[in-house]
Each structure stands twice: as structure tokens, then as C-alpha cells.
Amino acid sequence: MTPILLHHQAMDHFGVIETGLPSEEAVKARRRLCTVRDLAVSTGAHVFIVLWQNLEWTLLAIQPPADVEITDAHELIPGLLRKPEALEQMRQRSREGNHMH
């Protein structure tokens, strides 16, 4: 099953069209997740939200080697899609509640 890869900034729009107010727990969880994302981005990582069709998800941070220059994070997507074993491992971990890789 091929996932959808979303740019990390999509997180800033989650819940924008919710019909009710999110719970205090949901707000805290989103803040923690955004903090982790922002920390990864500040260290030079490229961050994606990996989303499978059944809405399982993973936050994936990729830190390229120092000698590799990535100008657009989307350059990494073909390489990710060529690694179905790694994607399946991420999916399995997300089922277990581990949503950050």
C-alpha cells in the first residue's frame, strides 16, 4: 500500500475545519508533535507526514548526510517509495502508537 507523503507544514492546518473545539488533550498532543517537528526542521531535517489510506500516519524526519545537498524535500520521495520494507516497518510502528521516525 503506497502512502501519501505530505509536507510537514500540513500539520499547521489539521483541525482547521473541525466542527467542535478539540479536547485539551488533543491540543496538548498537537503542540508536542509540532515541537518535535520544529526541532527536527531546525536541525536541518526534512520532515514529512506519511499517511496511509486507512489514516494510519507517521511523522518522518530525514537528516541527509552533510555532503548531500537537498534543495527540495520532494527530491527524497522517490527514494522513500523504493523502500517498501522501511515503509511497512513505519506503518507497523504507527499501529503500535510510535508515530515518529
PyMOL commands that set and color helices and strands:
alter all, ss='L'
color gray80, all
select helices_A, chain A and resi 8-13+24-42+73-81+84-95
alter helices_A, ss='H'
color red, helices_A
select strands_A, chain A and resi 4-7+46-51+57-62
alter strands_A, ss='S'
color yellow, strands_A
deselect
rebuild
show_as cartoon
